[in-house]
Amino acid sequence: MSELAGCRHMEGLCRQRAILDRAHSWKWLGEAERWKDLAHLDIGDRFREKPIHPGPMAMGPNTIEGDSHRQKHESMQRLQSVMRGG
């Protein structure tokens, strides 16, 4: 059983115990919350272990090289247009 599944299982057992043992339900609900918090910490640890990849569209549809190439091309067209008198 994984650590996350074990925490969730213990949380469930504590919640069941809180229903059956009404005199000490506060204790069992507190324990259930503790197990829930441990499960959340485990989930967070899993995300911190893996590097986060920004994805293919993080910079937008154009790369820096592609955008600068387009700008150079447009500048050359404007320069040629001015030199032709248009």
PAVOMI-370762 format. One record per residue: x, y, z of N, C-alpha, C, CB in turn; residue in one letter. Coordinates in steps of 0.001 Angstrom, whole numbers, padded with zeros to 6 digits, always signed. Atoms other than C-alpha are relative to their C-alpha. Glycine has a CB too. Layout:
<tidrens>
XYZXYZXYZXYZa;...
</tidrens>
This chain:
<tidrens>
+000859-001173+000000+000000+000000+000000+000902+001232+000000-000976+000000+001233m;-000821-001210+000051+001417+003417-000903-000223+000832+001256-000323+000831-001264s;+000099-000851-001187+001994+006035+001756-001282+000846-000055+001249+000916+000115e;+001218-000796+000155-000834+008171+000354-001239-000838+000292-000082+000587-001416l;+001149+000879-000237-003271+005250+000333-000102-000369+001481+000111-001278-000862a;+000002+000323-001425-002234+004355+003889-000546+001152+000841+001410-000354+000459g;+000505-001177-000737-002905+007901+005105-001505+000136-000188+000715+001297-000472c;+001437-000110+000275-006315+007948+003426-000775-001093+000731-000269-000084-001517r;+000649+001116-000695-007152+004546+004911-000125+000298+001496+000793-001311-000220h;+000028-000329-001427-006220+005689+008418-000992+001131+000286+001406+000395+000484m;+000972-001080-000161-008256+008873+007958-001419-000564+000047+000133+001026-001147e;+001331+000626+000032-011285+006750+007057-000302-000788+001267-000115-000918-001203g;+000203+000769-001231-010809+004450+010036-000288+000917+001189+001231-000867+000294l;+000224-000942-001113-010596+007413+012402-001390+000623-000081+001072+001111-000006c;+001342-000577+000156-013775+008916+010972-001086-001024+000391-000213+000476-001466r;+000946+001049-000415-015582+005576+011406-000007-000146+001519+000358-001353-000662q;-000102+000137-001457-014305+005350+014955-000703+001156+000714+001478-000064+000430r;+000669-001170-000583-015608+008879+015642-001515-000210+000039+000342+001276-000806a;+001451+000285+000035-019100+007698+014643-000364-001015+001081-000426-000534-001403i;+000298+001069-000962-018913+004607+016848+000273+000399+001450+000809-001228-000338l;-000401-000393-001359-017249+006239+019870-000328+001481+000199+001533-000271+000243d;+000459-001404-000089-019309+009393+020381+000636+000754+001165-001519+000045+000142r;-000600-000658-001165-017758+010107+023767+001379+000586-000330+000120-000993+001165a;-001337-000449+000372-014346+010503+022146+000076+000408-001477+001016-001099+000291h;+000028-000328+001425-015424+011616+018679+000928+001161-000327-001420+000335-000437s;-000889-001142+000222-013479+014879+019025+001439-000461-000225-000063+000967+001193w;-001350+000541+000112-010287+012853+019468+000197-000662-001357+000276-001004+001130k;-000120+000746+001251-010952+010626+016459-000086+000915-001219-001083-001068-000079w;+000065-000955+001111-011921+013548+014231+001307+000779-000119-001182+000973+000190l;-001315-000652+000023-008688+015278+015228+001056-000887-000637+000430+000375+001412g;-000931+000958+000611-006749+012149+014316-000241-000109-001508-000144-001389+000662e;+000331+000071+001426-008584+011963+010990+000574+001210-000738-001535-000075-000202a;-000554-001211+000617-007550+015560+010232+001524-000099-000112-000395+001252+000817e;-001454+000184+000032-003960+014701+011104+000412-000896-001167+000494-000601+001328r;-000298+000897+001111-003970+011806+008634-000272+000665-001348-000818-001281+000125w;+000312-000741+001230-005579+014033+006006+001135+000966-000337-001338+000774+000149k;-001119-000918+000209-002807+016617+006493+001247-000737-000471+000302+000764+001283d;-001149+000796+000425-000152+013911+006172-000136-000426-001463+000152-001236+000898l;+000238+000367+001403-001751+012781+002900+000277+001189-000912-001452-000499-000198a;-000252-001195+000814-001651+016360+001578+001492+000296-000097-000737+001212+000585h;-001456-000193+000039+002017+016638+002529+000652-000980-000962+000605-000161+001404l;-000531+001008+000907+002715+013412+000653-000256+000393-001454-000622-001370+000299d;+000325-000444+001365+000953+014759-002440+000933+001139-000399-001491+000455-000103i;-000904-001112+000286+003005+017974-002226+001420-000460-000255-000013+000984+001139g;-001349+000530+000192+006236+015989-001915+000155-000610-001387+000322-001044+001072d;-000073+000614+001332+005422+014121-005117+000190+001054-001081-001267-000818-000284r;-000141-001059+000991+005112+017379-007039+001364+000675+000100-001109+001032+000167f;-001303-000633-000166+008318+018810-005566+001124-000886-000521+000238+000334+001463r;-001031+000914+000481+010280+015706-006610+000190+000103-001504-000348-001424+000376e;-000065-000050+001454+009472+016171-010298+000232+001437-000453-001292-000570-000628k;-000181-001357+000520+010825+019166-012222-001226+000416-000807+001278+000089-000873p;+001176-000500+000698+008078+021335-013608+000423+000495-001377-000697+001131+000811i;-000283-000403+001373+008204+021672-017395-001044+001027-000427+000003-001232-000965h;+000965-001048+000320+006623+024904-018654-000947-000336-001140+000723+001242-000333p;+000881+000358+001105+005155+023283-021754+000402+000701-001285-001437+000337+000342g;-000445-000529+001294+005503+024048-025455-000463+001424-000286-000483-000893-001092p;+000516-001331+000311+003445+027249-025436+000369+001035+001061-001503-000057-000154m;-000347-000909-001088+005135+028898-022442+000483+001354-000520+001070-000627+000881a;-000510-001250+000549+006813+031506-024644-000913+000557-001085+001395-000207-000556m;+000882-000453+001073+003965+031852-027084+000291-000762-001277+000155+001507-000234g;-000137+000771+001227+003700+030631-030653+001314+000243-000736-001137+000312-000908p;-001249-000296+000706+006934+032301-031876+001176-000107+000944-000046+001398-000630n;-001227+000009-000796+010425+031623-030638+000675+001353-000148+000958-001157-000438t;-000710-001276+000073+012805+034496-030047+000666+000144-001363+001050+000110+001132i;-000672-000057+001293+014771+033630-033208-000997+000260-001120+000763-001300-000265e;+001012-000175+001047+011633+033382-035332-000555+001405-000019-001128-000988+000188g;+000544-001352-000084+010324+036729-034116+001019+001014-000498-000419+000326+001441d;-001018-000950+000445+013630+038541-034671+000230-000134-001503+001321-000219+000766s;-000137+000208+001451+013904+036986-038151-001111+000746-000743-000042-001519-000347h;+001127-000693+000627+010448+038344-039004+000209+001501+000044-001319-000371+000691r;-000230-001437-000132+011391+041793-037709+001080+000475-000968+000394+000346+001441q;-001048-000364+000961+014585+041851-039795-000553+000039-001411+001171-000986+000077k;+000592+000084+001331+012635+040812-042867-000890+001221-000265-000816-001307-000148h;+000875-001170+000157+010043+043566-042327+000814+001286-000097-000988+000094+001174e;-000857-001190+000068+012796+046154-041733+000633+000118-001371+001090-000048+001083s;-000605-000016+001342+014495+045166-044973-001027+000408-001052+000588-001386-000347m;+001044-000370+000953+011197+045456-046857-000293+001487+000070-001277-000800+000263q;+000247-001440-000151+010589+048944-045431+001149+000811-000596-000190+000363+001489r;-001167-000694+000521+014144+050023-046283-000007-000016-001527+001288-000637+000539l;+000037+000110+001457+013805+048741-049860-001113+000858-000573-000183-001458-000428q;+001115-000811+000450+010438+050466-050185+000369+001477+000021-001230-000254+000868s;-000415-001404-000102+011922+053796-049024+001022+000320-001094+000596+000300+001408v;-001039-000239+001018+014898+053409-051367-000607+000075-001392+001067-001110+000043m;+000675-000063+001310+012531+052838-054322-000865+001244-000120-000861-001252-000223r;+000781-001208+000042+010695+055975-053374-001460-000219+000330+000118+000620-001331g;+001401+000305-000259+007506+054337-052197-000286-000093+001386-000409-001211-000629g;
</tidrens>
